[in-house]
Amino acid sequence: MKRKHYLGTLLFTLLAAACSSPYGLEGEEGAAGAGADGMGGYGDGATYGSNTSYGRGNAGTADYYNDPQYGHNVTGGPQAADKDRIIYFAYDSSTIDSRSEAVIREHAAYLRAHPQANVVLEGHTDERGTREYNISLGERRGYSVKEHFAAQGVAPQQMRVLSYGEERPAAYGSSEEDYAKNRRVVIMY
């Protein structure tokens, strides 16, 4: 009798293991995220953005940074145009330049005026470097934007950093122009 019980338990365990996915929970095979507490995670998209990025794929991807109007006439908040939600970075850098500061300034003003509003700062990189390095670089870029927001009076609880690394490119390709479009932080409400 004990033997039948043991075999039944073993059979159930084997069947349950065969039904599992090697990727864990749905969506975990993508990029890792880093929350404001540094513990990581995707979130459900309900509170902080939608877990989607602007400009995915080459079709319709605008080169906002090379547009002479980038950083001018910026609108902050959830109704901002795509060009007003993206902060671009130099290769292997998390330093924010003066043109991008105008974008941050307008969103910071909106967040100060709307303390119930929250943002996810989605960090992205080009494909050069290891996956782990790019996740870390995307996170550093997100925290760089978060520090600029905080310096302008945005409450820490209104911001969350999430890094996708190279996992969600704005442009698919291996040219310098494509790489430049992928080195960014997207501000998601």
C-alpha positions as CSV (number, residue, x, y, z in Angstrom):
1,M,0.0,0.0,0.0
2,K,2.8,2.4,0.8
3,R,4.4,1.6,-2.5
4,K,1.3,2.5,-4.4
5,H,1.1,5.8,-2.5
6,Y,4.7,6.5,-3.2
7,L,4.4,5.7,-6.9
8,G,1.3,7.9,-7.2
9,T,3.0,10.9,-5.6
10,L,6.1,10.4,-7.8
11,L,3.9,10.2,-11.0
12,F,2.0,13.3,-10.0
13,T,5.3,15.2,-9.4
14,L,6.7,14.1,-12.7
15,L,3.5,15.2,-14.5
16,A,3.5,18.6,-12.8
17,A,7.1,19.1,-13.7
18,A,6.5,18.2,-17.3
19,C,3.8,20.9,-17.5
20,S,5.9,23.7,-16.3
21,S,7.6,26.3,-18.5
22,P,11.4,26.8,-18.5
23,Y,10.8,30.5,-18.5
24,G,8.9,30.8,-15.2
25,L,5.9,33.2,-15.1
26,E,4.6,34.6,-18.3
27,G,6.7,37.6,-19.5
28,E,9.7,36.7,-17.4
29,E,11.7,35.6,-20.4
30,G,12.1,39.3,-21.4
31,A,14.3,41.9,-19.7
32,A,14.7,42.2,-16.0
33,G,13.3,45.3,-14.3
34,A,14.6,47.2,-11.3
35,G,12.0,48.8,-9.1
36,A,12.6,51.9,-7.0
37,D,13.7,49.6,-4.2
38,G,16.3,47.9,-6.4
39,M,14.6,44.6,-6.1
40,G,13.5,44.4,-9.7
41,G,10.2,43.3,-11.2
42,Y,7.8,44.2,-13.9
43,G,4.8,45.5,-12.1
44,D,1.3,45.0,-13.5
45,G,1.3,48.1,-15.7
46,A,-1.8,49.4,-13.9
47,T,-0.1,51.9,-11.6
48,Y,3.0,52.8,-13.5
49,G,2.7,52.9,-17.3
50,S,1.9,50.1,-19.6
51,N,5.1,48.2,-20.0
52,T,5.3,49.2,-23.6
53,S,7.9,51.4,-25.3
54,Y,7.5,54.1,-27.9
55,G,8.9,53.7,-31.4
56,R,9.3,49.9,-31.4
57,G,10.6,48.7,-34.8
58,N,11.9,50.7,-37.7
59,A,8.6,51.6,-39.2
60,G,7.6,55.0,-38.1
61,T,10.6,55.4,-35.8
62,A,11.5,59.1,-35.6
63,D,14.9,60.3,-34.9
64,Y,13.8,62.9,-32.3
65,Y,17.2,63.7,-30.9
66,N,18.6,64.8,-34.3
67,D,15.6,67.0,-34.8
68,P,16.6,70.6,-34.2
69,Q,13.3,71.1,-32.3
70,Y,14.1,68.4,-29.7
71,G,14.1,70.0,-26.3
72,H,12.1,73.0,-27.5
73,N,8.4,73.6,-26.9
74,V,8.2,70.6,-24.7
75,T,5.0,69.5,-23.0
76,G,5.1,67.4,-19.9
77,G,2.5,65.0,-18.5
78,P,0.7,61.9,-19.8
79,Q,-0.6,63.7,-22.9
80,A,2.9,64.6,-24.1
81,A,3.9,63.7,-27.6
82,D,6.4,60.8,-28.0
83,K,9.3,63.2,-28.7
84,D,8.6,64.8,-25.3
85,R,8.8,61.5,-23.4
86,I,12.3,60.3,-24.5
87,I,15.6,61.2,-23.0
88,Y,18.6,60.2,-25.2
89,F,22.1,59.2,-24.1
90,A,25.6,59.0,-25.6
91,Y,27.2,55.6,-26.0
92,D,27.9,53.8,-22.7
93,S,26.7,56.9,-20.7
94,S,24.1,57.8,-18.2
95,T,24.8,61.6,-18.4
96,I,21.9,63.9,-19.3
97,D,22.7,66.7,-21.7
98,S,21.1,70.2,-21.7
99,R,18.6,69.5,-24.5
100,S,17.2,66.5,-22.5
101,E,17.1,68.6,-19.4
102,A,14.3,70.6,-21.0
103,V,12.2,67.5,-21.4
104,I,12.9,66.5,-17.7
105,R,12.0,70.0,-16.5
106,E,8.6,70.0,-18.1
107,H,7.7,66.5,-16.8
108,A,9.0,67.5,-13.3
109,A,6.7,70.5,-13.3
110,Y,3.7,68.3,-14.2
111,L,4.6,65.8,-11.5
112,R,4.9,68.5,-8.9
113,A,1.5,69.9,-9.9
114,H,-0.1,66.5,-9.9
115,P,1.3,64.6,-6.8
116,Q,-1.1,61.7,-7.5
117,A,0.6,61.0,-10.9
118,N,3.3,58.4,-11.2
119,V,5.9,57.6,-13.8
120,V,8.0,54.6,-14.8
121,L,11.4,55.6,-16.1
122,E,12.2,52.8,-18.7
123,G,15.9,52.5,-19.3
124,H,17.0,51.1,-22.7
125,T,20.4,50.5,-24.4
126,D,21.7,49.5,-27.8
127,E,22.7,45.9,-28.4
128,R,26.4,46.3,-27.7
129,G,27.6,44.7,-24.5
130,T,26.4,41.7,-22.6
131,R,22.7,41.4,-21.5
132,E,23.7,41.9,-17.9
133,Y,25.7,45.0,-18.6
134,N,22.9,46.5,-20.6
135,I,20.3,45.8,-17.9
136,S,22.6,47.6,-15.5
137,L,23.3,50.5,-17.9
138,G,19.6,50.9,-18.6
139,E,19.0,51.0,-14.8
140,R,21.7,53.7,-14.4
141,R,20.1,55.8,-17.1
142,G,16.7,55.5,-15.4
143,Y,18.2,56.5,-12.0
144,S,20.0,59.4,-13.6
145,V,16.6,60.7,-14.8
146,K,15.1,60.0,-11.4
147,E,17.8,62.0,-9.7
148,H,17.1,65.0,-12.0
149,F,13.4,64.7,-11.2
150,A,14.1,64.5,-7.5
151,A,16.4,67.6,-7.7
152,Q,13.4,69.5,-9.2
153,G,11.1,68.5,-6.3
154,V,9.4,65.4,-7.6
155,A,8.5,63.0,-4.7
156,P,10.4,59.7,-4.7
157,Q,7.2,57.7,-4.5
158,Q,6.0,59.2,-7.8
159,M,8.9,57.5,-9.7
160,R,9.9,54.0,-10.5
161,V,12.9,52.8,-12.5
162,L,12.6,49.8,-14.9
163,S,15.4,48.6,-17.1
164,Y,14.9,46.7,-20.3
165,G,18.5,46.9,-21.5
166,E,18.6,45.9,-25.1
167,E,15.4,43.9,-25.0
168,R,13.0,46.6,-26.5
169,P,14.8,48.4,-29.2
170,A,13.3,51.5,-30.8
171,A,15.2,50.7,-34.1
172,Y,16.2,47.3,-35.3
173,G,19.6,47.5,-37.1
174,S,23.3,47.8,-36.4
175,S,24.0,51.3,-37.7
176,E,25.2,54.1,-35.4
177,E,21.9,55.8,-36.2
178,D,19.9,52.8,-34.9
179,Y,22.1,52.5,-31.9
180,A,21.5,56.2,-31.0
181,K,17.7,55.7,-31.1
182,N,18.0,52.8,-28.7
183,R,20.0,54.6,-26.0
184,R,17.2,56.2,-24.1
185,V,14.9,56.5,-21.1
186,V,11.2,56.6,-21.9
187,I,8.9,58.4,-19.4
188,M,5.7,56.4,-19.0
189,Y,2.7,57.6,-17.0
